Amino acid sequence: MPQADISQSAHFFEQGNTFYQKGEYRKAVENYESALKLGYENAALYYNLGNSYFKLNKIGKCILSYERAKKFAPRDQDILYNLQIAQLRVVDKIVTVPPYFLARIWIGFKNYLGIYQLSLVALIFYILMIAALIGKILAKKHRLQKFAGITFVPLFILFLVSAGLFATRLNERAKTKEAVVLVEKVDVKSSPAEDATEVFALHEGIKVKIKDVSGKYFKILLPDGNVGWLPKDSIEII
């Protein structure tokens, strides 16, 4: 991002914070959205934007913003708490079957860090691993050579683990797209056609997985296993 855009986006972000503190939530949203248009993204911006939309009772946009904030900071307790509060406003209450014990452990381990944090961790372990390798080769003192040799293997393993998790998350992001319903109510149909049978309805704020696309329609999957087609303009990808 050019320096001028960084400066301008930071200005919009600060202006948004000022308007939010004054209770002028619409102006806060306008400034936060302006910062986003310039390519400025982080957890704080999306979190504040979500708070502003919550104050305006725009639950769909609110949850969408919190979900985007969670991508940057998946363990942030303020984001998770506010997201739970916003989800209480969603009309649709979908019962899901919890994953098996081992699956829960894997999901928790895999998602403990955000994708940006994982990339940083992998980079740090890579640098330390290379430093240990160089030290083993070039160190003149035997103790330093021995220390570098001992630390190289665990650093190599940690690098492989963090890089593997990073690649897994990237692959999931490429294959799995989630979205939030932004309209007050939308009829989900059995096929991607206007005259198709309406199978059920969804309401603002519910999160869905996108499985396919056809023309003006997305095929969506709900956590309870229900599938259907709804118009593209009724949802926004997280």
N, C-alpha and C positions, 0 to 999 in steps of 0.2 A: 504494500500500500504506500503511495507517495506520502511524503512528510506532511504536505498540506492537507491531505485527506485525513491523516492521523490526527492532526491538530483540530480539524473541523469536527471530526467524529467525537473526539474527546470533549469538545465544547458542547455538542449536542447532548452527550451523556450527562455532563454536569448540569446543563440547563434542565434536562429531564428530572434530575434529582432535586433541583431547586423547586420546580413546579410541583413535584410530588409532595415535598415537605409543606408547600403552601396549600395542598389539597386540590390543586388544579390538575386533575388526573388526565383529562383529555390532552392538555398541552404537554404533560409529561410523556404520554404515549406518542404524540407527534414527534417529539425530540428523540426519544429512544428509537423509533422507527427510522428517523432520518439518519441516525448513527449506523443502524443496520444496513441501510441502503449504500453507505460508503464502505461497507465491508468490515465494520467494527463488530466483533463478536467476543463475548466472554460470559462466564456464569453470572457475574454481577449485573450485566446489562439485561440479560434475559430474565433474571430473578426480579429485578426492579420493574421490568415491563410486565411480567406476570402479576405483580402486586398492583400495578396501575389498572390492568384489565379487570382484576378482581374487584377493585373499588368501583369500576364502571359496570359491574355485573355482566361482563362478557366472559362467561365461564370457558367457552371453547378456546378463545384466544389466550386466556389466562393459563389453562392447562397446557396448551401448545408451548407457551413461553417457558413454563416450569420444566416441561419435558426436555426442551432444548438446553435449558440451564443445567439439567441433570447430566447431560452428555459431557459437559465440561467438568462438572464436580459431582460425580455420582454418589458420594458419601456425605455431602453437605446436609447437615441436619435441618437447617432453615428451609432449604429447597424441598426436602422430602416432607417436612411437616406441612408447609404451605400447600404442597401438591395434594396431600391427603385431605386437607381442609377443603380445597377446591373440588376434589372428587366427590365430596359429600353433597355437593350441589347438583351433581349429574343425575338425571332422571333414571337412566338405565342402571340397574344393579345386576351385574352378570356374575353368576357363581362359577368359579373355576375349580378344577381338580388340582390340588397341590402336587408338585413333582415328587418323585421318590426321594428318599433320604440322600442317597449318593448324588442324585441329580441336583438337589438343593446345594450340597457342598460344592459341586463343580461350578454351578451358576454363581454362587457367592464368591468363590475364589476367582473365577474368570472376570467377574464384573466389579471386583473390589476397587480397582483403579479405573479411571476413565481412559479412553483411547489416547488422549493427548499425554496424560501422565505416564501411560505405558511406553509410549514412544520415547519419552525423556528418560525413563528408567533403563530401557534397553540401550539407549545411547550412552548413558553413564557407565553401565556394566561393560559395554564394548570398549570405551576409552580406558577403563581400569584394566581390562583384560590385555589390551595392546601394551599398556604401560608395564604390566607385569611381565609380558613376553620380552619386551625390550630390556627390562631390568635383568631378566634371567640371562640374556645374551651378552649384555654390555657391562653389567656390574662387575667391578674389580674385586670387591670383597666377597668371600665365600658365603658369609652370612646373608648378605643381600641377595645373592644368587639363589640360595636355598629358600629364603623367604618368598622371593618372586616366583620360584618354581612351585612352592606349596600353594600360594594364593591363585595361581593361574587357573588351575582345574576348577575350583569352586566358582571363580568369576566366569569361566567359560560356560559352566552349567547354568548359572544365574542369567547369563546373557541369552542362552538358548531358550530358557523358560520364558523370560520376558519378551523376547523377540517372537517366540511361538504364540504367546497370548496376544501380542499386538497384531500378528498376522491373522489370528483367529477372529479377533474383533473387527479387523478391516474386512475380512471375508463376510462376516455376518452383516456388517453395514451395507455391503454391496448387494447381498442377496435378500436381506430382510428390510423392508420399508414399512414404517409405522406412520400412522396419520391420526389426526384428531378431527372429529366432526365439528364444524363451525356454524352450521345452520341450526335453528331451533328444533326442527324435526325433518327427517328425510326417510322416505320409503325405500326399503331395500328390496330389490327385485330378483326374480329367479334367473334372469338372463339380461344381457346388455341391450335392452330395447325398451322404448317408451310404453309399448303395449304389453310388456311382460307382467307376469303375476307378481303381486306384492306379497312377499313372504313374511316380513316383519318391518318394524320401524325403529330407527335410532334417533337419539336426541343429542343436543349440543354437549360437547365435552367428552364423549365416549372415545376411547382409543381403539383403533383397529389395525390389523395387519393387511397390507396390500399384497395380494397373491397374483394378480394378473391385470391386464388392461385391454380394453377393446373400445375404440372410438372415444366417445365421451364418458365412458364408464370405467370404474375400477371394480375388480372383484376383491371383496374383503373377507377376512377371517376374524371371527371373534374368539376370545379366550375360551368360551364354552363349546367351540367347534362349529358354530353356525356360520354359514357362508352365504354370500349374495352379492348383488351388483348395485352400486349406487353412483350417482353423477360425480364426476371429478370435481366440479365446483362446490360440492358440499363438504369437502374435507381439505385439509392441508397437511402435507408431509412434514413430519417432525425434523 
